[in-house]
Structure formats: C-alpha cells, structure tokens
Amino acid sequence: MSKKIQELIKKVTGADEIKKAEVVQKLWSDYGQILRFELKGSALSSIIVKQVLLHEPPNHPKGWKSTIGHQRKLKSYQVETAWYQHYSASCDESCRIPKCLSIDFFDDEVVMVLEDLNAAGYPERKSFLQWDEIKSCLKWLANFHATFLHQKPVGLWEIGTYWHLETRQEELEALSDLSLKEMAFSIDKKLKASKFQTLVHGDAKVANFCFSKDDQEVAAVDFQYVGAGCGMKDLAYFIGSCLDEEKSAKLELQILDCYFEELHAAILRKNISTDPDKLEEDWRSLFHVAWADFHRFLKGWSPGHWKINSYSEHVTQQVISQLQKELS
C-alpha cells in the first residue's frame, strides 16, 4: 500500500500508527484487493480498505475477457462509490452495512475506507446455512427492500444485479438451451413489469453476509450491482448460493413465508406507503421467474457450474411453459 494511502488512513481514522496490514481477499478478475489495517492511537481498532484498480487486468477466472466486460466492471465500482456516497446512510440496524469513512481517487485507482465489520461484532462467515442463519439473512433482505421501495436508482444500475440480461448479451449468445434463450427477454420483461420496484443488492450471495457470533444478526457488503428491480431477484440468488437443490425445494415455501412476514413488518415499522398484501401477491408470483432469470445467465456463463441442478431446471421449465401460454 502506497504512502499516500497510508497517510489517508491515518487522516480519516486519527490513528498514530498502522500496526499491521493483511489482505482479506483479491477482487474478482484482479481488479484490486480488500485489506484490513490494525490501527494504534485511533478510536477504531481496525478498518477495511477496498482498493480498486481501474486498468484492465490480464485474466478472467472463467475465460471471459472483453471490452464490454471491462466497462461493466468499471461501472460497477462507480455504482459502489455512488451507493456509499448517496444511499448507504438510509440503512439502519435492520439492514446493517459497513459505515463508509472515506472515498478517494488516486490516478488509476479508487480507495474506499470502510468500517471493519469483524470489529463491529460481525466476525463470522458462512458457506452453507442452517435455518436460523437463513432467517437472519431473510430479515436483512426484507428490511433492505422495504427501505428502498420505489427508490429511483440515480447513479446506480438502472436495472440491478450483475446478471441482468442487457449487460450479458455475450453469455446469452453462448447459451445452448434454445428454449431458455428464446424466452430470455420475456423473463426479463416480466420482472421489469412489476409495479413494486425497489433497490436490489444485486450480489446477495451468502459470502457477502457477515454474521454475529450468535448468528442472530447479519450485515452485508459489496454494493457494486445495486440498482432497481424486483426483490425476488435477491431472494432467489441468495437461496441458490447457500442451499443445495434438495433443500431449495423443501424449504421454498417456508423461505417465502418468512421473507414476506419480515417484509410486512418492515413496511409497517418504516411507515412506507404501499399495500404489503398487493406487494406480496406480485412478488410471490415472480420468485420462480427471478430464479429462471439467474439460471439463464449461469447456463450461458458457466455451463458446468454446481448451481445448475434439477431444481433449477424444473423451476425454469415451469416458467418457460407459463410464459409460452401467456404469449400464445
């Protein structure tokens, strides 16, 4: 880390000294890194720095490399800075996120100085979840969606999620499932037609949730793909990230019931002007559509991915059949 960034950290945190630095993880496709700094002489024991390099990296983990992909990635970091600057303050403890201490631009890099959620009481990370842990994440998602219901995505993605069809034409072209390929735009249109648009996290996988030690509370990170959308896009993607096909099928109704119970409560508590029953009716009908939407991306992007399973295929075929009936 350069001296100017070290000086920035000291200025933002009031630290006398940076005691230790460690790499938490590299950013996808070598666009930078996330680091943790231990501090001395500051009210904060540690902070997180997300260092984004704006030049085009040499490799992509799945072999996809194009100018379109690079520009999409650059925009994702522009969106993340806009998110922290203009939207993140609306998130309360019910949809906890790291506090942003500073965003600075140095030549060809962006540096975000963020609260360390480990130190803030969210030190646990998970890969697969038990029911109580799922409930904690469903509560976070419901409160996030309620908070930003009907919010216009100024400075964010016009349509949120990293797999949105308009930004993934190369993957659509590579898709060998012809019936899904043919219905891709109808699936996308169906989701856009929902009258109840909110801001979606856009990458709400289990790896982006940080858990308290008792697993009762969660916070979320990584806001590169925040934008407008139906909340079911986050929910379907989240479930697919932490449950296998058997549990996804078995717990589907229980998951939806829990999420909508939390959403109703959040709308009431936050005094949001909308009819929660009509919202639930609309979004419940779109859960499988949202699942099929991500499945479309995944089959074009990485046909051998572990998330491509019999449950996802079954759900997607149901959606395709229903849309074909509606269009006939």
N, C-alpha and C positions, 0 to 999 in steps of 0.2 A: 504494500500500500504506500502510495507516494506521500511525501512530507506534507504537501498541501492538504491532502485528505486527512492526515493525522491532525493537522492544525485545525481543520474544520471540526473534527470530532471533539477536540478539546474546547473549542469555542462554543459549540452547541450544548455540550454537557457540563461545562465548567470544570472538567477534570484537570488535575495537575499532571497526570501521567497515564499513558496507556500501558497497562501491565502485561497484557497478553492478547494475542490475536490468533484466531483459529478459523479455518474455512469450514463453514457449515455444509455448503454444497455448491457445486458448479451450476450455473444456469443452463437451461436446455440449449443444445446446439452450440455451446461455448460462447454465449453472449455475455459472459461475465461470471460473477460469483457472489455468494452471500457469506458474510463474515461476522463473527462475534468478537467484540472487543471487551476485555475486562478493564475497568477503569479504577483509578485511585484519585481521591480528592473530589469526587462527584457524588451527588445525591443518588445517582444511578450506579449500581454495581457493574452493569454491563449494558451494551447496546448492540443492535444489529445494523450492519451496513450492507445494502444491496447495491453493488457496483455493476452498472450496465455498460458494456462496450458497444458503441454504435456502428462499428465497422462490420463488414460481412465476414463471418467466420468460415473456416475452410470445410467443415464437415457437418453432416446432419445424421443423427442416430439411426434414422430409418431410410437413409439414402435419398431423401427428398431435398433437393437444393435448387433454388431458382430465385430470380429477382422478385417474383411475386411473394415467395415465402419470406425473403429478407424484408421487404417492405411491410408485410403483415406483422412481422416480429417487431420492427421499429415502431410501428403504430401502437402495438400492444404496450410498449413501455411509455409512449406518450399518453396513452389512456391511463396507465397506472399512476403517473405523476398527476394527471388531472383529477383522478379519483381521490388521491390523498389531499390535494390542494382544495378541492371544492365540494366533495361529497362525504368524506370519511367522518367529519365531525358530527354527522347525523346518526352515527352508530353509537348506541348506548350499551350498557352492560348486557342487554338481552341478545345483542349480535356483536360481541366483542371483537375488536380488531386491534392491531398494534398502533399505538399513537405515532404519528409522523413528527419527528423533531426537526427535520430539515430536508430539503431537496435542492441540490446544487448541480450545476452543469460545468464540466471542465473539458474543453476541447471536444474530443470524441467519446466522452463518457458522461453518464448520469449517476449521481451518488445520492441514494436515499438513506437517511439516518433514521432508524426506527426503534421503537421500544422493543426490548428483549422479552418476549412472551414467556420464556423459561423463568426469568427472574420475576415476572409479574404473576406467577402462580399457575402457568400452563406448560409444565415441563414434559408432559407425556405425548408420545407419538404412537399411532396405531397403524396396522395394515388391514386386519380383519376385525370386525366389531361384534360385541355381544349386544343384546337388546338395549340395555340401559345406556350404553355408549351411543347406539344409533339414535335413541330418543334425545340425547343431548344435542346431537347434530341436527336432528329434525327441528328442534326448538330454535336453534340458531338460524336455520334457513327460513323458517316461518316468520321469525321476527325481522330478518333482513328483508324479505319480500314485502312484508307489511310496511316497513319503514319507507320503502321507496316505491310504493304502489302509485301508479300514474305519473311517476317522475320522468321528465324528458331527459334523454341521455346527451346533454350538451357536452361536447369534449370527450365523450366516451364512444364505444362502438354503437352505431345506430341500431344494430342487432347484436346482442351479446352472445357469448360462448366462442371458443376457439374453433369449433367445427361448423360454424354457420355456413350454409350452402354457398352463398355468394362469394365467400372468401376461399372456398375449397373446390374450385372447378377442376383442378388437376386431379384431385382424388376422385371426383365424380367420373371423370373421363376414364380413369383406371378401373372403375368398379365393374366387375364381371357379372354381378347379379342383375340381369337385364330388367326384371320386373321392378326391383327396388330402384334401379337407375331411372326407369320410366316414370316412377311415382315420386321421385325426389322433390321436384318442385311443388307438387301437390301437398306433400307432407310439410314442407317449409311454409307454404301458403296457409295451411290450416293453423299452424302455430302463430303466425303473424296476425291471423284474423281474430284472435282472442281479444275481447273488449277490455280485458283486465291485464294490461301490461304493467310490468314492474321493472326494476333493475335486477338482472340475474348476476350472480357472482361470475359465472362463465367458466370456472375450472374448479368446481366444488367437490373435488375428489377427497378421499379420506386423508391422503398425505398432506393436504392443505389445512387440516384441522389440528389444533393443539389442545390437549386435554389437561384439565386439572388432575391432581393426584387421585382424587376420589371419583373421577370420570363424570361428575355431575355438571360440570361447566366446560364449555369449549370456546375457543377463539379461532378465527380464520385468517389466513394470509394469502398473498398472491392475487392481486387485483388487476391483472393485465387484460382480462377479457370481459370486464364489466360492461354491460350495455342493456338495452331494452329487450324484453322477452317475457314469455310465459314462465312462471316459477317452476313448472313441471320439468323444464329443461335441466335446472339444477338438481331437482329431486331424482329424476331418472338416472342422471350421470353419477350422482353421489352413491345411490344404491348399487349401481353396476361396479363401482370402484371398491366396494367393501364386502359384498356378498357373492357367493357362488350362485350358479343357476338354480340349484335346488332351493336354497334359502330365499333367493329373489322371488321365486314363485310362491313359496309357502308363506312368506311374510308380507306379500304385496298389499293385501287389504289392511293388515294391521299397521303397516307403514303409512298408508294413505290416511287412515283414520287418525293416527297420532299427529301427523303433519297438519291436517286440517283442524283438529282440535286446538293445536298451538296457534295456527293462523287466525282462527276465530278470536281466541283470547288476545292475541297481539293487536288485531284490528280494533277491538273494544278498548283495550288498555291505552293504545296510542291515539284513540279518538279519530280514526281515519274514516273519511266519508266514502263508504262503499257498502254494498249489500254483501255480507260474507256468505250468505247462502247461495246467491247467484254466482259469486266468485267460485265457490267450491264446486258447484254444478258444472261450470265451464271448465275449470282446471282438471277436475277428475276425469272428464271425458278426453282430456289431452295428454294424460300420463303416458299411455302407450304410444301416442303419436310422437311425443318427445323422445321416448325410448328408441323408436324406429329411426328418428332423425339422427341420433348419435350412431346407431348401428350402421346407417348409410355411410357416414364418414369413416367409421372404423374398417368396414369391409373394403373400402377403396384405398385407405391409407396403409393398413397393415393386415392383409387377409388372414394371416396366421395368428392373430392376436388372441390371447387367452380369454378375453371378454366376449369373443364370438362363440356363442353356445346355443344349445337347443331352446332355452327360454327366450333369448333374444330373437332367434329365428322365428319362433312361434308367434311372439308378440308382433313382430314386423309383418309377418304374413297376414295376421288378423287385420292390421292397419291397412295394408295394401288392398285386401279384399273389400273392406268397408269403403275405402276411398273410390275404388272402382265402381261399386254400387252407386255411390253418390254422384259420380261423374257420368254414369250411363243413362 
